[in-house]
Amino acid sequence: MAAGEYSVGEVARLSGTSVRTLHHYDRIGLLTPHTRSAAGHRRYTDVDLERLRRILYYRALDFALDDITVLLDDPNPEVHLRRQHRLLRQRQARTAGLLAELEREIEARRLGIALSPAEQLEIFGTDRFAALFADARGTGDDWRATSAYTADDWREIRAEADATIAAFAAALASGAPADSTAAVRAAEDHRRHLERWFFDCGPERHTRVAEEYVADPAAVTEWDAVAPGFARYVHDAIVANARRDHSTS
């Protein structure tokens, strides 16, 4: 064998590619060895190895073989590279979304929320409540053991939450300021609801919860779906309630 020439087996070993793959590349014209031996065996040159290196690079970027052929023969491959860059970015975003969804599902299963998808849909209007709850719950260690809650418990939780939201909405619609008796009473009901079902929630922690309502755009959007400015109103009512003396509560 002449210097600078390689058999198909040597190229397969050097590149980590199978002989079968190299034969396939030859058949489709993607990588045709420059020379043949007297017996007709494929002989690859350094130029062939450089082309193979580029093929393997583009394959790692998930280009299709037909696209790689175009790329290698195109004197200005930037358009193809930009297209693949865009596709990989889209895949990256989709993968990130799937990972986040899996993490929510794992956390939901760790919490052990004992609701079937049908029960989640009936009570909360979504069959993904467990995952959404796990996502909103965060990583605090002092949450109640919600795994013990039954479907009836969750129905009661939903009813209490709806009643509190209705009380806030009625106070806002009446024109009562956020530090009014009605708004502060709704805030205290909200605090007790959280403390009963989810975590210890004194006035200071309740205020931190309220800060999340106005700091998180997603939370603002959800709250303001009730009425314009609802998130800020709830926040201000909770702050006003926290300033009160709860020694007799």
Secondary structure, 3 states (H helix, E strand, C coil): CCCCEECHHHHHHHHCCCHHHHHHHHHCCCCCCCEECCCCCEEEEHHHHHHHHHHHHHHHCCCCHHHHHHHHHCCCCHHHHHHHHHHHHHHHHHHHHHHHHHHHHHHHHHHCCCCCHHHHHHHHCCCCHHHHHHHHHCCCCCCCCHHHCCHHHHHHHHHHHHHHHHHHHHHHHCCCCCCCHHHHHHHHHHHHHHHHHCCCCCHHHHHHHHHHHHHCHHHHHHHHCCCCCHHHHHHHHHHHHHCCCCCCC
